Amino acid sequence: MKKDKLLWIDDEIGLLRPHILFLQGKGYEVETATNGVDALELCRNTAYDLIFLDENMPGLNGLETLERIKDLRPAVPVVMITKSEEENIMDMAIGQKIADYLIKPVNPNQILLSLKKNLHRQDIVNETAQERYRQDFGKIGMQINDSLTPDEWAELYRRLVYWELELESSDSPMEEMLTMQKTEANAAFAKFVKRNYLQWAAATSPQAPQARQDERPMMSLDVMKRTIFPLLDRKEKVFFIIIDNFRYDQWRVLANELSGLYDIDERLYFSILPTTTQYARNALFAGLMPDRIASLFPDLWVDEDEEESKNLNEDVLIENTIHRFRRNDTFSYHKLNDAAGVEKLVAQLPSLIAQNDLNVAVLNFIDMLSHSRTESKMLRELASTEAAYRSITLSWYRHSPLRDLFRELTARQCKVVVTTDHGSIRVDNPVKVQSLNGDINSNLRYKLSRNMTYNAKQVFEVSRPAEACLPAPNVSTRYIFATGKDFFVYPNNLNHYAAYYTDTFQHGGISMEEMIVPLAVLSGKK
């Protein structure tokens, strides 16, 4: 095993002999220099893993040596050691991107801690995470097999996402174990939804007994009533951001970025079925299940077989919801498909916040990324794994005007609510379905038709759409939903389409990733 190579630069290096022997005893290879000029010559010829640098040296001082080392070896971590506690020296050293700052006299354990922090931190973090997940693995497995409530399923999904983020850089067998455990959890979750979804749908009716309403989870149609309106009742200015097709793991990455700006009250709720924009987001804005939207506002509901966009009327649905609850809130609505749209919104913020109680913005980037990845070989390469998919989400936030939007909103002390309409899942198992009369929709995770053939054991079948509060274009229409990582393909040209859609992100069906979605209330830090 290769030893880590260290360089220690100090004009009194003889006094540090015990420290150097200590490090050699720990397996490090240590070279020394007594001045900046000699140190730079060594750096030109040798790639060191870490450099200890005395700040107060005659001739070329520590800060000057640091600057030149960074020119030669910009990636090498440098630990500054000094007798001085002057703040300006600390600031200059930190400004030149030192890895650590130690005050003399230093003891061997301080040196060792600095080495572990800068050279071995990731290895130690990975090993610790793997051991902790190994200990939690059995508990999660037992919980999957229990009869869980909706809240317990949400908490279980939180834990699985937590471990997914903790283990994503470890490159260990634990990642494979976690993938298997998520698959097992999704299989159990699908059974849970099959057993309970029709009861939840029935409990969305105002005529349902209160006890039944209380038993169902928070769902898409509850977001406005339970989250947005209570904030408005407290006279808060509310900015409501809906990121289309945004999963909980992606939210956790974004939440880490936002935690410096906001105090975050995070919860999870259940998207309705189908987990698509047409159904879930319309239900979110209307505060109604799809069949009631279609019956109460037939002009606003677009059936599956119609060509026009299924979400042209969101602003009208929001307005109707406000009026239905006998409210007088003023609002604005914005659908944002690109950076220019977000920039325009940021420029309008002062007047929007002054004029409206509620401002609503729908961001389509993640949904566009998901669909584009299916079509583009290059995007499949860039987002080849779940971790890479999250990384693109983070990069989008950091390098788009969305970051400016959040900064402006916290400066104006708005309450910011961030959510999504549904998530997505990476599919890999084709399941055959066939429509005998050709009237079938194109979504890969759910189908509706008057006459379909399929294996009923492989799907969640809704033969009476009204029981799931879904509109039925025809008397004999039925819905089927894919579960886990399944996706629907037709028997004709099956192999081509199975290969084409395998390993793509899809939504519309039943999985934790699609149905259990984030809802966060952000309060700006003062």
Secondary structure, 3 states (H helix, E strand, C coil): CCCCEEEEECCCHHHHHHHHHHHHHCCCEEEEECCHHHHHHHHHHCCCCEEEEECCCCCCCHHHHHHHHHHHCCCCCEEEEECCCCHHHHHHHHHCCCCEEEECCCCHHHHHHHHHHHHCHHHHHHHHHHHHHHHHHHHHHHHHCCCCCHHHHHHHHHHHHHHHHHHCCCCCHHHHHHHHHHHHHHHHHHHHHHHHHHHHHHCCCCCCCHHHHHHCCCEHHHHHHHHHHHHHHCCCCEEEEEECCCCHHHHHHHHHHHCCCEEEEEEEEECCCCCCHHHHHHHHHHCCCHHHHHHHCCCCCCCCCCCCCCCCCHHHHHHHHHHHCCCCCCEEEEEECCHHHHHHHHHHHHHHHHHCCEEEEEECHHHHHHHHHHHCHHHHHHCCCHHHHHHHHHHHHHCCHHHHHHHHHHHCCCEEEEECCCCCEEECEEEEEEECCCCCCCCCCEEEECCEEECHHHEEEECCHHHHCCCCCCCCCEEEEEECCEEEECCCCHHHHHHHHCCEEECCCECHHHHEEEEEEEEECC
